[in-house]
Amino acid sequence: MKRSLFVASSISAALAACAPIGTKLNDSGFHKVLSGAEGLNHLVLGTHGLAKEYAESDVDKDFRMNGFSTPSDANYNRLQNGNFRDYRLVIDGAVERRQTFTLDRLRAMKQQTQITRHDCVEGWSAIGKWRGVRLSDLLDAVGPRSDARYVVFHCMDVSPDNVPYYESLDLQQAHHPQALMALDLNGRALDPDHGAPVRLRVPTQLGYKSAKWVNRIELVGSYRNLYSGAGGYWEDQGYEWYAGI
C-alpha cells in the first residue's frame, strides 16, 4: 500500500503540483496527461493520505496571493466595511437541516489548526498556518441526505469573463480530516486578498480546489448542470477535477 501511495503521489506531483513555470497550462496535451492520472490518484489516495504538516519556523510570513482579484462589488464592500458582521455562510441543497452560520457561530465551533503547504498548478508553493472549522463538522451539522454526492462551494469572486468562481468535492474528500473552512491565516483573521472571511483549505489537492470568499455550500447529487458541468471554474476550462497531490 505504501508503494501505491508513493506512485500515486509521484504521478500527481510530477504532472500537476510541480508543473514548471512557463508550461502552457491551457495546452490540450497537458490537460490530457493530467486527466489520465486523475482516476488512479483519487482511487489510491482517497481520504487515506494526510498532507505533511510543518513547523512554525517553516511558515511563509508573506503568503503569496493568487487567483482572481479580490471582490470589489457593493455587497462585498459592505461586508468588509462592517468587519464581516453581516456575513452569512449558507449550507443548503440535499441536506436534512438547512443552516446559516455567522462568523461568531463559526468561531464558536471546535477549531483546527494546521501548518500545511499550498501547491499551485503554476509551479509555486507556500506554507501557511491555517485555523478554522473542519468541513466534516459543518456537514454533520446539516446532515447530508442520501441523495447527496458532492459538496459545491459558491464564491463571491467572479472571473474576468464574469462567471462566478465555484469548486466541488465529493463527500469522501469533504470528510477528509484536513479539509477546513479556514478563518485565520498565520495567526490573524483572513484578510480580503486571501479569501476573507471564509475560504476552503484542502491541503491534499492543488490550490485551485481551495476556493476563496465562500458564502454558500450546496450539497448536490450531481454537478453536471452547474455552469459548464465539470465541477469547478478551472475544471470547466479543462483542468482535472480531483487535482490530488
N, C-alpha and C positions, 0 to 999 in steps of 0.2 A: 504493500500500500504506500509506503514511504517513497518507493521508486516512482510509482504512478503520480503521486503528488508532485514530485520533483519534475517529472516530464511535463505535466500539465502546466506547472508554474513557469518552466523554462520556455515552453511554447508561447505562452501569453506574454511573458516579459520581452522575449525577443521580437515578437511581432507587433506588440502594442505599446507597452509602457516605455520601452526603450527605442521607439521609432526615432531615428536620427533627425535632428533639426535639418530642415530642407527637404524632407520626404514630402512628396506630393500627396497630402492626406486625402485629396479628392480623386486620386487615381484609382480607376476601377480595379486594376490588378492588386493594389494594396488592400482594398476592401475585400476582394475575393479571398486572399490569403487569410485575413483576419476571420472572415466568416467560416472558413474551413476548420479553424481551430476552436471555434466557439462552442460547438456541441461537446467536444471532448473536455474542454475546460470546465464547463458547467457540470457535466456528468461526474467527472472525477473529483473536483473540488467541492462543489455544492456548498454546504454550510460547515464542512468538516475542517477546513483550514482557517487559521486565525492569522490576521496581519501581524507582522512584527511590531512590538511596542518598544519605544526608545526611552532614553533617559532625558531628564530635564536639560542637561547640557547639550543635547542634540537639537533642541528646538530652534527653528529659524525665527528669530525675533521679528524680522520683517518678512512676513509670509507673503509670497508672491500673489498678486491678483490676476485673475484670468476670467475668460468668459465674456458675456455681453456687458454693456455699460450698465452701471447702477441705475435702477429705475428712477425716472425724473418726472413721472406723471403726477397729477394733482393728488391722487389718492395716496401714493407712496410719500410724497412730500408732507401731506397732512399727518400721516402716521409717524414719520420721522420727527416732525416738529413737536409732536405730542409725546416724544420719547417712547413711542410704540404702545402707549397705554390703551389705545383703541384697537390694537391688533387682535385678530382672532384667527386661530387655526381651526378650520372646519374639517372634520373627518366624517365622510358620508359614503353613499353608494351602497354596495352589498354588505351592509353591516346590520347588526341587531339593534344597536343603540347609536344613533347619530349624536356626535358630540362636538362641542365648541370649546376650545381651550384659549384662555387668555395667557399672557406671558407669566402673570403671577401664578396661575394654576400650573403651568408647565414647570416653573421653578420650584414649586412646592412638591413636585413629584420626586421620586428617587433619581438621583443624578449619577451618571457615569463619567469618569474622566479617562481619556486615552491619549497617549502620545504616539501618533502614527504618521506614516508618510503618505502624502498626496502625490500620485503619479499621473502626469498629464500625457495624453496621447501625442502631444507635440515633442515629447522627449525630455522634459524637465521634471524635477520633483522637489518637494519641500516638506519638512517635518513640522507639524503643529501640535499643540496641546489643546485638545477639544474637550468640552464638557457639555452635557445635555441629557436628554431623556432617551432611553432605549426605545427604538421604534417598536419593538415587540411589546413593551409596556403599554404604549398607546393603542396598539392593535387589540391587546387584551381588554382595554377599557371599552372599546366599541363592539367587540365580538364579531369577527368575520362570519358572514353567512356561509352556508355550504356551497353556494354557487360562486363564491369569491375565489379568484385565481391570481389576480395581480393587484398591486398597490401602485396607484398613479399619483405623481406629485405635480401639482399645478403651481406655477410660479408667477411672481409679479413682474418679471422682466420679459421683454419681447425682443425678438431678433430684428436685425436691420430690415428684413422683409416683412416686419410687423406680424410675426407669428409668435404667440406666447410660448415660452420655454416650458417643457414638461419632460418628465422622466418616468420610468416604471421599473419595478422589481416584481418578481413573483413572490408568493407568500414564504417560500423557503428562504430566499435571500433576505426578505424583510424581517425574518425572525433570527437572522444571524446575530450572535451576541455582541458584535461590534457595530452593528447598524444603529446609527444615532441620529436623533434630531438635535443638532447642535445649537446651543445658545451662546456659548463662550468660545473664544479663541485666544490662547496664550494668556489666560488669566483675566481676560476682560470680556465684557459683553460684545458680541459680534458688532463690528462697525458696518455701515451700509455697503462699502465696497466688497466686503467678504460675506455678504448674504443676510444681513440683519433684517428682521430679528431672529429668524429661524431658518436653518438650512439642513439639508440631508448630508450625512457623512457616512460613506461606505468605503472603508479603507481596503477592502478586498477587491475593489473594482476601480477601473480607470476614473479619472477625475470628473469627466463629464456626467457620470452617473450621480455625483454628489450635488444635486440641484440646490441652487441658492434661492433666497427670497420666497420660500414656500409658504403659501397661505391656504392651501386646500390639499387634503389627501383623500383620494377617491378609490374605493375598492370596486373592482370590476371583474366580470367573467372573462373578458377579452379586451385588448386594446386596439383591435383591428379597425374599429370605427372612429378612432381618435386621430384627427389630422390626417397624416399620410399612412397611418396604420402600422408603423414599425416599432412603436413603443417608446419613442423619445424624439426630441427635436433633432439631435445629431444622427440618431438611427434613421430618421426619415431622409437624411442626406446620404445614407449609405454606410454609416458606421455600424459595428456589431452591437447587438443588444446586450449580451451578457457582459462583455468587456472585463473579464476577470484578470487579475494579475497574480 
